Amino acid sequence: MINTDQKNITLQFKSQNGLTITGLLFGIVSLILIILIVFWVLGIGKKGAYEISARHDLLKFIDAQETYYSKHLHYYGNANDIINNDPKTPSTINLADFTLSDGVIIKIISSNPFIVKCSHNRSNTIFKYNFQIGVLEKIQGAK
């Protein structure tokens, strides 16, 4: 049996002609927060890349020094010698077949025991390596 007495019910909603001031402010504040978070994440990523570059170059330097030591029975360089790839600050030592990335600086702290420190000029992290005991140390915020 079909009931024909049913009536259609239509719902009427309040007409919305645009954004409210509160909605507009919320949207602007949200957009600003998203932009700030993106810039913050990009900044952290760059710092991480600079640290990776410095650490990688230090590990290459360690290998080059160990190769030099195996042939000459001493490490190459003296205290306060610097090797870098910055034309403004010339290197005082030069290892064959070894170049650093841009912005990376390696300085010999001590000749006996042979200790070096490595940093990137755009990072506050310093890596320190003691050849006598073979320990690589990361020092945060040292600059």
C-alpha positions in Angstrom: 0.0 0.0 0.0 1.3 3.5 -0.9 0.7 6.3 1.5 0.1 9.5 -0.4 -0.4 11.7 2.7 3.3 12.2 3.4 4.5 15.8 2.8 8.0 16.7 1.8 9.9 18.6 4.4 12.5 21.0 3.3 15.1 22.4 5.7 16.0 26.0 5.5 19.4 27.2 6.6 20.4 30.7 7.5 21.9 32.4 4.5 25.6 33.0 4.6 26.8 35.8 2.4 30.5 35.8 3.2 33.3 35.3 5.8 33.0 36.6 9.3 35.8 38.7 10.8 36.6 35.9 13.2 36.9 33.4 10.3 39.1 35.7 8.3 41.4 36.4 11.3 41.6 32.6 12.0 42.6 32.0 8.4 45.3 34.6 8.3 46.8 33.5 11.6 46.8 29.8 10.4 48.5 30.8 7.2 51.2 32.8 9.1 51.8 29.8 11.4 52.2 27.4 8.5 54.7 29.8 6.8 56.7 30.1 10.0 56.8 26.3 10.5 58.0 25.8 6.9 60.8 28.3 7.4 61.8 26.8 10.7 62.0 23.3 9.2 64.0 24.5 6.2 66.5 26.3 8.6 67.0 23.1 10.6 67.5 21.1 7.4 70.2 23.5 6.3 72.0 23.4 9.6 71.9 19.6 9.5 73.4 19.7 6.0 76.3 21.9 7.1 77.0 19.5 10.0 76.9 16.5 7.7 79.3 18.3 5.3 81.8 19.1 8.1 81.7 15.6 9.6 82.1 14.0 6.1 85.1 16.1 5.3 86.6 15.4 8.7 86.3 11.7 8.1 88.0 12.1 4.7 90.8 14.1 6.4 91.2 11.4 9.0 91.6 8.8 6.2 94.2 11.0 4.4 96.1 11.6 7.6 96.1 7.8 8.4 97.4 7.1 4.9 100.1 9.7 5.4 101.0 8.3 8.8 101.4 4.8 7.4 104.0 6.1 5.0 105.9 8.6 7.2 105.2 7.5 10.8 103.9 10.9 11.8 100.9 13.0 11.0 101.1 15.9 8.6 100.8 19.4 10.1 101.6 21.3 13.3 99.5 22.9 16.0 97.5 25.9 14.7 97.8 24.8 11.0 94.6 25.2 9.0 93.2 23.6 6.0 90.1 25.0 4.3 88.4 25.8 1.0 87.9 29.5 1.6 90.0 31.9 -0.6 89.7 34.6 2.1 91.5 32.5 4.6 94.3 30.5 2.9 95.3 27.1 4.1 98.6 26.6 5.9 98.8 22.9 4.9 97.8 21.0 1.9 97.3 17.2 1.7 97.6 15.6 -1.7 94.3 14.6 -3.3 92.3 16.2 -0.5 90.0 19.1 -0.8 87.3 20.3 1.6 83.7 21.4 0.9 83.0 25.1 0.7 82.8 26.6 4.2 84.5 23.7 6.0 87.5 24.5 8.1 89.9 22.0 9.8 92.3 23.3 12.4 95.1 21.3 14.1 94.7 21.9 17.8 97.7 19.8 19.0 100.6 18.0 17.5 101.3 15.6 20.4 98.8 14.1 20.7 97.5 14.9 17.2 94.1 16.5 17.7 92.0 18.4 15.1 88.7 20.2 15.1 86.4 20.7 12.2 83.5 23.1 11.7 81.4 24.7 9.0 81.3 28.5 8.9 77.5 28.4 8.9 77.0 26.0 11.8 77.7 26.2 15.5 78.7 22.6 15.8 82.4 21.6 16.1 83.7 18.1 15.6 86.9 17.2 17.4 89.0 14.1 16.7 91.9 12.7 18.7 94.1 10.5 16.5 95.9 8.9 19.5 92.7 7.4 21.0 90.6 7.5 17.8 87.6 9.3 19.4 85.3 11.6 17.4 83.5 14.1 19.6 80.6 16.4 18.5 80.4 19.7 20.4 77.1 21.6 20.0 76.9 25.3 20.0 80.6 25.7 20.5 81.3 28.7 18.2 
